[in-house]
């Protein structure tokens, strides 16, 4: 039995870097600690569909009428200042917001923003008399921006609606009468009456004998979960077909669902390398293209005989429109956010897109045995106590000592022995990491743990522990070996499938455990794991992980998120199993698997790989199209219309590609 020191790896909230255009503001930004510069697509995409597009509709109608007067039914009065004013009025509904954004960016010191590029390009078009094209460029840019903002909002709201399953009101029992109360106002200790089909609003303890709950909103698992009296039930669970009563144990804002919701909403504060690169790239890239545009306009006058300023200015303006980095800066964060959403839908929580990126390159998965590949629900199989000891007394002492431990083994012993004898007074209780527990009773020392504990205190025993397949709990009292208990743990039903899936992904699997080596090898053989090590202390696990790291290979460690904290700290990605059962797991790990299923390990890796694939598709698409049209624009072969496609068109294509990950099945 391994009792390890409990450490918690702190989560590092990285501040969001400022950039020329910020398209991925998190829903909650209170963790950030910085003023966000740049452009947020959310601020101008609230309201009805018609209201959102009303400025674009006005500009579009005026533009069409103007083009009609110019080309199809010319009017004498439509010339000179009248024509200029007409197109200026058509420009203002879509141009003014962008001009304001450009001004605000310049005031903040961010001169070379996308708004600045669009303003130069469109005002320049007016300056050389290309009024329809000036209006068209700003119109299609605004339409593209609105669609992009809608896509970002949809991705974020879908995740929020997926996770925020709490009802606004609950029925609280007062004098056996159910009264409807706002969930936020319910106090700890109140009793909620949950009717069939209702969602639970707060975490609590089930008071009814049993109840069946749909946990799909929390875990992605459609199979109903039956809870018994005294077990924990969580906000967001949907009651089955009987009325249930639940005693509230946690405040509304402190529920597991609230923490999970906050975790996912703030996941965008931790950026993947690709996001950070694109942001840094955009800050360097944008001023460069402005200077290149100036060069395209002015340098040819030194070498071209029939140089016409307006022609080369037009080419420079086209170049500026094409060069806007909007497609990259919006589609890449949206791709990662889509991956986080797809994972959340399947009961896998990523604490940031950096972990989504890291898990896609994992070469080794190192798993703990108990609670990861096995159920972690132990049952006592046999009790062997030496004849010279009173069996009943020894078991009562063991039960009393183990009640001080949170290890699953302690629960198994308690379930077997029964109620703890309150008359037993233990003194000098001490937990020896990786060995077990010791205490003093009636002036005599009591030891309960693995056989290494007895070796440590030089207590001899007359059996060979390696011959026992099950987990063994050794007992010593008054300096003598008193006997042992054997405890068995069941292998999870999808554990074997997990091993197969990880192998198919080309990932190497290793199992580490503090349990007896022969028990570990027995489980490993059943699952098809070739590398498995038992009898490990916490420092031994660290050494094993360091051996893998020495090969310069990436590692994901999967454990309970608390006892294995030193190993999680060393790993590339730390994954906690059973996030719904442990607050510490949510705090410690980089990735939390909510429903305790090891098969989700392979799913998390696959989601990471698919997300990275989509992100790089968008990067290649944007660079390839922009490079091609930039060359055409510099050579005078591309007009403003091609420039609009290279900017807005590519951005929309990239967004459509990014959001499709939320519809994939893993």
C-alpha distance (Angstrom), angle and dihedral (degrees) to the residues before:
residue distance angle dihedral
X1 . . .
X2 3.77 . .
X3 3.78 120.9 .
X4 3.76 107.4 -178.8
X5 3.79 132.6 -170.9
X6 3.74 109.1 -96.3
X7 3.76 113.6 -124.7
X8 3.75 128.9 169.7
X9 3.76 123.3 -145.1
X10 3.77 108.2 -141.0
X11 3.75 117.5 -127.8
X12 3.75 113.2 -122.0
X13 3.79 112.9 -136.3
X14 3.74 106.1 -157.5
X15 3.76 117.9 -154.3
X16 3.72 116.1 -113.3
X17 3.81 111.5 -107.0
X18 3.75 117.6 -125.1
X19 3.79 117.8 -120.9
X20 3.75 143.4 171.6
X21 3.80 91.5 -89.1
X22 3.78 123.8 13.8
X23 3.79 110.6 -158.6
X24 3.74 102.5 163.7
X25 3.77 109.2 59.1
X26 3.80 108.8 167.8
X27 3.76 118.8 -117.4
X28 3.79 88.9 -117.4
X29 3.77 114.8 33.7
X30 3.78 99.9 173.8
X31 3.79 92.0 106.9
X32 3.73 91.2 58.1
X33 3.73 103.2 75.0
X34 3.80 94.4 -162.0
X35 3.75 136.4 92.8
X36 3.76 107.9 -109.2
X37 3.73 114.2 -126.1
X38 3.74 125.9 -160.5
X39 3.70 134.5 25.4
X40 3.76 127.7 -20.9
X41 3.76 114.7 -165.5
X42 3.75 91.5 -153.6
X43 3.77 99.6 67.0
X44 3.80 95.8 68.7
X45 3.79 101.6 37.4
X46 3.80 102.1 71.6
X47 3.79 120.9 115.7
X48 3.79 138.3 36.6
X49 3.80 122.8 -25.2
X50 3.82 91.7 -111.0
X51 3.81 92.9 48.8
X52 3.80 91.6 49.6
X53 3.78 93.2 53.4
X54 3.84 98.8 35.0
X55 3.87 94.4 101.0
X56 3.82 89.8 48.8
X57 3.82 91.6 47.7
X58 3.82 91.8 52.0
X59 3.82 91.8 48.7
X60 3.80 92.2 44.8
X61 3.84 93.5 51.9
X62 3.82 92.8 47.3
X63 3.83 90.3 46.0
X64 3.82 92.7 51.8
X65 3.81 91.7 48.4
X66 3.80 90.6 48.9
X67 3.82 92.7 49.3
X68 3.83 88.1 48.0
X69 3.81 91.6 53.3
X70 3.82 90.0 46.6
X71 3.81 99.3 48.4
X72 3.83 115.8 9.3
X73 3.83 110.8 30.9
X74 3.81 105.9 13.4
X75 3.81 118.5 -159.0
X76 3.82 125.0 -156.6
X77 3.79 92.3 -138.3
X78 3.84 91.4 52.9
X79 3.81 96.5 84.8
X80 3.77 142.5 84.7
X81 3.81 115.6 12.6
X82 3.81 93.0 -6.8
X83 3.82 90.5 60.3
X84 3.83 91.8 45.9
X85 3.82 92.7 49.0
X86 3.83 91.4 46.8
X87 3.81 92.7 55.6
X88 3.82 91.0 40.6
X89 3.82 89.5 56.2
X90 3.82 88.9 47.8
X91 3.82 88.8 51.1
X92 3.81 98.8 49.2
X93 3.86 101.6 70.0
X94 3.82 91.4 57.3
X95 3.81 98.8 24.8
X96 3.80 102.1 51.2
X97 3.84 96.1 64.5
X98 3.81 90.2 49.8
X99 3.82 92.2 46.5
X100 3.81 88.8 51.6
X101 3.82 91.5 49.3
X102 3.80 90.3 49.6
X103 3.81 91.3 50.6
X104 3.83 92.6 48.4
X105 3.82 90.9 48.7
X106 3.81 91.4 50.6
X107 3.84 90.8 49.1
X108 3.82 88.5 53.9
X109 3.80 89.8 51.6
X110 3.79 96.3 -104.4
X111 3.80 99.8 120.2
X112 3.80 100.9 159.9
X113 3.80 100.0 60.7
X114 3.79 127.4 140.4
X115 3.82 88.2 -104.7
X116 3.79 90.8 57.1
X117 3.83 89.6 52.0
X118 3.80 93.2 50.3
X119 3.82 92.7 46.2
X120 3.81 93.0 51.2
X121 3.80 91.7 46.3
X122 3.80 96.5 48.6
X123 3.81 98.0 38.7
X124 3.82 87.4 47.0
X125 3.82 89.6 53.1
X126 3.82 88.9 54.1
X127 3.82 89.6 47.9
X128 3.83 92.0 58.9
X129 3.81 93.7 41.9
X130 3.81 98.2 -102.5
X131 3.80 92.1 130.0
X132 3.85 99.8 154.4
X133 3.79 91.8 49.5
X134 3.81 91.8 47.7
X135 3.80 90.6 53.8
X136 3.83 92.6 42.5
X137 3.80 94.2 52.4
X138 3.81 92.9 51.3
X139 3.82 91.8 42.1
X140 3.80 95.4 53.6
X141 3.78 91.3 40.7
X142 3.83 89.7 55.0
X143 3.82 92.3 46.6
X144 3.80 89.6 50.3
X145 3.81 91.2 48.2
X146 3.81 91.3 51.2
X147 3.80 92.6 49.8
X148 3.79 90.3 47.0
X149 3.80 91.1 50.8
X150 3.80 90.3 49.2
X151 3.80 90.5 51.0
X152 3.81 92.2 51.0
X153 3.79 92.2 47.2
X154 3.79 91.8 47.3
X155 3.81 91.9 51.7
X156 3.80 92.2 49.4
X157 3.80 96.5 42.3
X158 3.82 91.7 48.1
X159 3.81 89.6 56.3
X160 3.78 91.7 45.2
X161 3.80 92.9 48.8
X162 3.80 89.5 45.3
X163 3.78 92.8 55.6
X164 3.79 104.9 27.3
X165 3.77 95.2 75.8
X166 3.79 96.2 146.9
X167 3.81 116.8 124.2
X168 3.80 117.1 -127.5
X169 3.81 92.2 -130.5
X170 3.81 135.9 34.5
X171 3.81 135.4 -172.7
X172 3.82 111.1 -111.2
X173 3.81 120.3 -166.4
X174 3.81 114.1 -126.1
X175 3.83 115.6 172.4
X176 3.83 87.6 -14.7
X177 3.82 90.6 -57.1
X178 3.83 119.4 117.8
X179 3.81 110.1 -129.5
X180 3.80 123.0 -173.3
X181 3.82 110.3 -121.5
X182 3.81 133.7 171.9
X183 3.80 108.0 -98.5
X184 3.81 92.5 -130.8
X185 3.81 90.5 59.2
X186 3.82 97.0 51.7
X187 3.80 112.5 112.8
X188 3.79 128.9 -142.4
X189 3.80 110.1 -89.3
X190 3.80 95.1 33.1
X191 3.81 117.6 129.0
X192 3.79 117.8 -126.3
X193 3.79 121.8 -156.4
X194 3.79 108.9 -144.9
X195 3.79 116.9 -162.3
X196 3.79 124.2 -154.7
X197 3.80 110.3 -73.5
X198 3.83 94.8 14.6
X199 3.79 124.4 128.2
X200 3.78 119.7 -124.1
X201 3.81 111.9 -118.0
X202 3.82 100.8 -161.5
X203 3.80 139.7 23.4
X204 3.78 114.5 -93.8
X205 3.79 152.1 140.0
X206 3.80 120.3 -83.3
X207 3.81 111.1 -117.1
X208 3.82 96.2 -179.5
X209 3.80 118.4 86.8
X210 3.81 91.5 -109.4
X211 3.80 141.1 -21.9
X212 3.79 136.9 -176.9
X213 3.82 118.2 -128.7
X214 3.79 134.4 -167.4
X215 3.83 105.1 -135.8
X216 3.83 97.8 176.8
X217 3.82 93.4 117.6
X218 3.81 90.5 57.8
X219 3.79 104.9 33.3
X220 3.82 106.5 17.5
X221 3.81 86.0 -121.5
X222 3.82 113.7 131.2
X223 3.82 95.3 -168.4
X224 3.85 110.7 102.1
X225 3.79 116.1 -111.0
X226 3.81 116.2 -140.1
X227 3.80 115.1 -146.0
X228 3.80 126.8 -165.6
X229 3.80 130.9 -146.8
X230 3.81 111.9 -67.9
X231 3.81 95.1 21.0
X232 3.79 122.5 123.7
X233 3.81 119.2 -101.6
X234 3.80 122.6 -170.4
X235 3.78 138.7 -140.6
X236 3.80 110.7 -93.5
X237 3.81 95.6 36.2
X238 3.83 114.0 125.9
X239 3.79 118.0 -136.6
X240 3.80 118.5 -124.5
X241 3.77 126.6 -137.9
X242 3.83 103.1 -47.2
X243 3.80 134.5 66.6
X244 3.80 110.5 -101.7
X245 3.79 133.9 -169.6
X246 3.80 121.8 -143.2
X247 3.80 129.4 -171.6
X248 3.81 110.9 -141.8
X249 3.82 112.2 -122.1
X250 3.81 102.0 167.8
X251 3.80 134.4 45.9
X252 3.81 117.1 -108.9
X253 3.81 95.0 -107.1
X254 3.82 93.1 45.1
X255 3.81 97.4 54.0
X256 3.80 120.1 122.5
X257 3.81 89.0 -112.7
X258 3.82 91.5 54.4
X259 3.80 90.6 51.6
X260 3.80 92.1 46.2
X261 3.81 91.3 47.8
X262 3.80 91.7 51.0
X263 3.80 90.6 45.5
X264 3.81 94.3 55.4
X265 3.81 95.2 39.8
X266 3.80 90.3 53.3
X267 3.80 94.3 42.8
X268 3.81 90.0 99.3
X269 3.82 90.8 68.3
X270 3.81 89.0 75.6
X271 3.78 106.7 67.9
X272 3.78 128.5 -152.1
X273 3.83 116.4 -125.8
X274 3.81 90.9 -108.0
X275 3.82 90.8 56.1
X276 3.79 93.3 47.4
X277 3.81 90.6 47.5
X278 3.81 93.6 50.6
X279 3.80 91.6 48.8
X280 3.81 92.7 50.5
X281 3.80 89.7 42.3
X282 3.83 92.0 52.3
X283 3.81 92.1 53.2
X284 3.81 90.6 54.7
X285 3.82 97.5 33.5
X286 3.83 98.1 52.6
X287 3.85 98.7 58.2
X288 3.80 89.7 43.3
X289 3.82 92.3 57.8
X290 3.82 90.2 47.4
X291 3.81 90.1 55.9
X292 3.81 90.5 44.0
X293 3.81 89.6 52.6
X294 3.81 89.7 52.4
X295 3.82 88.6 49.2
X296 3.84 91.7 49.5
X297 3.79 88.9 52.9
X298 3.81 100.9 44.4
X299 3.83 111.5 23.3
X300 3.86 95.7 64.8
X301 3.84 89.3 65.6
X302 3.82 86.3 72.4
X303 3.80 94.2 54.8
X304 3.83 109.1 22.4
X305 3.82 117.8 82.4
X306 3.80 97.8 -158.1
X307 3.80 94.9 40.2
X308 3.82 113.5 170.2
X309 3.80 113.2 -169.2
X310 3.82 96.1 -152.4
X311 3.84 92.3 52.9
X312 3.79 94.0 51.8
X313 3.82 91.9 41.7
X314 3.81 87.9 55.0
X315 3.82 90.2 52.2
X316 3.81 90.0 49.4
X317 3.81 91.2 50.4
X318 3.81 91.5 50.1
X319 3.78 88.2 49.7
X320 3.83 90.4 53.6
X321 3.81 94.3 51.0
X322 3.79 92.0 48.8
X323 3.80 92.7 48.2
X324 3.83 96.1 58.7
X325 3.85 105.5 124.6
X326 3.82 93.7 -148.1
X327 3.84 95.8 115.5
X328 3.77 91.7 57.5
X329 3.78 99.3 40.1
X330 3.81 94.7 50.9
X331 3.82 103.2 34.4
X332 3.81 98.0 50.0
X333 3.84 97.6 55.1
X334 3.81 88.7 41.1
X335 3.82 89.3 53.4
X336 3.80 91.3 54.5
X337 3.79 92.1 43.1
X338 3.80 88.4 52.2
X339 3.80 89.3 52.6
X340 3.81 91.0 50.9
X341 3.82 88.8 49.7
X342 3.81 93.5 49.1
X343 3.80 90.0 50.1
X344 3.81 92.2 48.0
X345 3.79 89.9 52.1
X346 3.80 87.9 57.7
X347 3.80 95.2 47.3
X348 3.83 96.5 -98.5
X349 3.80 118.5 123.7
X350 3.81 121.0 -158.8
X351 3.81 116.3 -164.8
X352 3.79 92.1 -148.7
X353 3.78 144.2 -11.0
X354 3.82 88.4 -102.7
X355 3.82 88.6 68.6
X356 3.81 90.6 45.5
X357 3.78 86.8 54.7
X358 3.83 94.2 45.0
X359 3.81 95.4 49.3
X360 3.81 91.0 56.3
X361 3.81 89.7 67.7
X362 3.82 98.4 43.7
X363 3.81 112.9 139.8
X364 3.81 99.5 175.9
X365 3.79 131.5 38.8
X366 3.80 113.4 -163.7
X367 3.80 113.4 -167.4
X368 3.77 134.4 -168.2
X369 3.80 113.2 -133.1
X370 3.78 106.7 -139.8
X371 3.80 113.6 68.7
X372 3.80 92.6 -0.4
X373 3.80 107.5 61.9
X374 3.80 93.0 8.3
X375 3.79 129.5 49.1
X376 3.81 94.4 -108.9
X377 3.80 87.7 -138.0
X378 3.80 105.0 122.3
X379 3.79 127.8 -163.6
X380 3.78 126.0 -166.7
X381 3.81 108.5 -113.9
X382 3.81 102.6 -178.5
X383 3.81 139.8 -3.2
X384 3.80 118.7 -146.2
X385 3.83 113.9 -175.4
X386 3.80 123.6 171.3
X387 3.85 114.6 -108.9
X388 3.81 92.8 -120.5
X389 3.83 90.2 64.1
X390 3.79 128.7 70.6
X391 3.82 102.6 -112.8
X392 3.81 95.4 -155.5
X393 3.80 93.2 48.2
X394 3.81 93.6 47.8
X395 3.81 92.2 50.0
X396 3.81 90.8 50.1
X397 3.81 90.3 51.9
X398 3.82 91.5 47.8
X399 3.81 90.6 48.5
X400 3.81 91.9 50.1
X401 3.80 93.1 49.3
X402 3.81 95.2 44.2
X403 3.81 89.9 51.8
X404 3.84 85.1 75.3
X405 3.84 90.0 62.1
X406 3.82 130.5 76.8
X407 3.80 92.8 -156.4
X408 3.85 115.3 124.7
X409 3.81 88.4 -121.1
X410 3.81 89.0 64.5
X411 3.80 90.1 56.3
X412 3.82 91.0 51.0
X413 3.80 91.4 52.0
X414 3.81 92.1 47.0
X415 3.83 91.1 49.9
X416 3.81 89.6 50.9
X417 3.82 99.9 43.3
X418 3.80 98.8 34.7
X419 3.80 131.6 -151.3
X420 3.82 115.9 21.8
X421 3.79 113.6 -111.8
X422 3.82 103.3 -119.0
X423 3.82 91.8 -162.9
X424 3.82 91.0 69.6
X425 3.81 110.1 99.0
X426 3.80 112.9 -163.7
X427 3.79 120.2 -169.2
X428 3.83 134.7 -164.4
X429 3.81 92.7 18.5
X430 3.80 110.4 -170.4
X431 3.79 133.3 178.4
X432 3.81 113.4 -145.1
X433 3.80 107.7 -155.8
X434 3.77 111.9 -119.1
X435 3.81 93.2 4.3
X436 3.79 114.1 60.5
X437 3.81 140.3 -111.6
X438 3.79 136.4 -40.5
X439 3.81 132.7 -171.7
X440 3.79 142.7 158.3
X441 3.82 122.0 -110.5
X442 3.81 122.0 179.5
X443 3.79 88.9 -13.4
X444 3.82 92.4 -55.6
X445 3.81 125.9 109.2
X446 3.81 119.7 -115.5
X447 3.81 121.0 -160.4
X448 3.84 124.6 -169.3
X449 3.80 120.5 173.0
X450 3.77 140.9 70.5
X451 3.81 125.5 -28.6
X452 3.81 89.7 -98.7
X453 3.79 86.1 68.2
X454 3.81 90.0 58.4
X455 3.82 90.5 45.6
X456 3.81 89.8 51.9
X457 3.81 91.4 56.5
X458 3.83 94.0 38.8
X459 3.80 95.4 -114.7
X460 3.80 110.5 155.4
X461 3.81 124.2 -140.2
X462 3.78 133.1 -171.5
X463 3.83 101.9 -137.8
X464 3.81 135.0 78.5
X465 3.86 106.9 -121.9
X466 3.82 91.0 -162.7
X467 3.81 90.2 68.7
X468 3.82 92.0 62.2
X469 3.81 113.1 85.3
X470 3.80 97.2 -164.3
X471 3.80 128.1 72.0
X472 3.81 106.8 -82.1
X473 3.81 128.4 -148.7
X474 3.80 111.0 -158.8
X475 3.83 120.3 -152.4
X476 3.81 127.9 -159.6
X477 3.80 127.8 176.0
X478 3.77 130.4 -178.4
X479 3.80 91.4 -0.3
X480 3.83 93.9 -55.0
X481 3.78 133.8 105.8
X482 3.83 105.6 -107.5
X483 3.82 100.7 -178.9
X484 3.78 140.0 -91.5
X485 3.80 146.7 -99.3
X486 3.80 125.0 -135.1
X487 3.78 119.1 -144.1
X488 3.81 128.6 -170.8
X489 3.79 130.5 -156.5
X490 3.82 125.6 -162.6
X491 3.80 123.3 -124.2
X492 3.82 113.0 -118.0
X493 3.80 114.6 -104.8
X494 3.82 94.5 -121.6
X495 3.83 96.2 41.1
X496 3.81 94.4 98.5
X497 3.81 91.0 47.2
X498 3.82 88.0 52.1
X499 3.80 92.4 56.3
X500 3.81 90.5 49.5
X501 3.82 93.6 49.3
X502 3.80 93.5 47.7
X503 3.81 90.6 51.1
X504 3.82 90.1 50.3
X505 3.83 88.5 54.3
X506 3.81 89.3 53.8
X507 3.81 92.7 -111.8
X508 3.81 120.4 144.8
X509 3.80 115.3 -133.0
X510 3.80 128.3 -148.4
X511 3.81 127.6 176.9
X512 3.81 120.7 -151.6
X513 3.79 125.2 -176.1
X514 3.77 142.9 164.1
X515 3.79 87.4 -141.3
X516 3.81 122.2 104.1
X517 3.78 112.3 -65.9
X518 3.80 94.6 -125.9
X519 3.85 90.0 53.1
X520 3.80 90.2 49.3
X521 3.82 92.2 48.5
X522 3.81 90.4 47.8
X523 3.83 91.2 55.0
X524 3.83 92.3 41.9
X525 3.81 92.1 53.0
X526 3.79 91.0 51.3
X527 3.81 91.6 51.0
X528 3.81 97.8 40.9
X529 3.81 95.3 -115.0
X530 3.82 109.4 150.8
X531 3.83 97.6 -170.2
X532 3.80 112.8 58.0
X533 3.80 130.8 145.2
X534 3.81 129.6 -171.0
X535 3.81 138.2 -178.5
X536 3.81 89.1 52.3
X537 3.78 125.8 158.0
X538 3.84 118.0 -151.1
X539 3.81 90.2 -96.7
X540 3.83 90.1 50.1
X541 3.80 89.8 56.6
X542 3.79 89.4 50.7
X543 3.82 90.1 52.0
X544 3.82 92.1 50.1
X545 3.81 91.4 51.2
X546 3.81 90.5 46.8
X547 3.82 88.9 54.2
X548 3.81 89.1 57.8
X549 3.81 92.1 44.1
X550 3.80 89.7 52.6
X551 3.82 86.5 67.8
X552 3.84 88.9 59.5
X553 3.79 91.2 -116.0
X554 3.81 127.3 142.7
X555 3.81 118.7 -112.8
X556 3.78 135.8 -159.6
X557 3.79 113.0 -165.1
X558 3.81 117.8 -157.7
X559 3.79 118.7 -161.4
X560 3.78 143.7 115.4
X561 3.79 93.7 -65.0
X562 3.82 95.7 -124.3
X563 3.82 113.5 52.5
X564 3.78 90.3 40.5
X565 3.81 95.7 46.9
X566 3.85 95.4 125.1
X567 3.82 91.1 55.5
X568 3.80 93.3 43.5
X569 3.81 88.5 53.4
X570 3.81 89.9 55.2
X571 3.81 96.5 46.4
X572 3.79 126.8 90.8
X573 3.81 89.8 -126.8
X574 3.81 125.3 14.4
X575 3.80 115.6 -151.0
X576 3.81 123.1 -166.2
X577 3.78 121.9 -156.2
X578 3.79 121.0 -145.9
X579 3.80 99.0 22.6
X580 3.79 90.8 172.0
X581 3.78 90.6 60.8
X582 3.79 100.2 47.8
X583 3.81 131.3 49.0
X584 3.79 88.6 -169.0
X585 3.81 90.8 56.9
X586 3.81 90.7 58.1
X587 3.81 90.4 49.4
X588 3.80 96.2 44.8
X589 3.79 110.0 41.0
X590 3.81 131.3 68.9
X591 3.81 91.0 -141.1
X592 3.82 126.4 29.6
X593 3.82 122.5 -158.0
X594 3.79 104.3 -156.3
X595 3.79 103.7 -163.0
X596 3.82 100.0 46.6
X597 3.82 93.1 -118.8
X598 3.83 114.1 143.1
X599 3.84 89.8 -155.9
X600 3.82 86.4 73.4
X601 3.83 88.3 68.7
X602 3.81 90.4 70.2
X603 3.82 90.1 41.2
X604 3.83 91.0 53.9
X605 3.81 90.9 51.6
X606 3.81 90.9 47.8
X607 3.82 92.4 49.8
X608 3.81 88.6 50.6
X609 3.81 91.5 51.2
X610 3.83 93.4 47.8
X611 3.82 92.0 47.1
X612 3.79 92.5 51.2
X613 3.80 90.1 46.8
X614 3.82 91.4 54.5
X615 3.81 92.5 45.6
X616 3.80 91.8 53.5
X617 3.82 91.4 45.4
X618 3.81 87.5 57.5
X619 3.80 93.0 46.9
X620 3.82 92.6 50.8
X621 3.83 92.7 43.7
X622 3.80 93.8 50.6
X623 3.81 95.7 44.9
X624 3.81 94.5 44.0
X625 3.81 96.2 49.7
X626 3.80 93.8 41.3
X627 3.81 93.1 47.9
X628 3.81 91.4 49.9
X629 3.81 95.2 48.0
X630 3.81 92.1 41.3
X631 3.79 89.5 59.1
X632 3.81 90.6 48.1
X633 3.81 90.6 47.6
X634 3.80 94.0 50.0
X635 3.80 88.8 50.0
X636 3.78 93.1 49.8
X637 3.82 93.5 -113.0
X638 3.82 97.1 111.9
X639 3.79 126.7 68.2
X640 3.79 130.2 -157.1
X641 3.80 88.6 -88.7
X642 3.79 92.8 62.5
X643 3.80 87.7 44.5
X644 3.80 90.5 55.9
X645 3.82 90.6 52.7
X646 3.80 91.8 48.3
X647 3.80 89.7 54.7
X648 3.80 111.9 28.1
X649 3.81 97.2 21.2
X650 3.79 94.8 51.6
X651 3.81 90.6 44.4
X652 3.81 91.5 54.8
X653 3.82 92.4 46.2
X654 3.80 89.9 50.4
X655 3.80 91.4 49.6
X656 3.82 92.5 50.4
X657 3.80 88.2 50.6
X658 3.82 91.8 48.2
X659 3.81 97.2 51.2
X660 3.81 94.9 48.6
X661 3.82 90.7 79.4
X662 3.81 88.4 73.7
X663 3.81 88.7 62.9
X664 3.82 95.3 48.6
X665 3.79 121.6 107.4
X666 3.78 117.2 -135.4
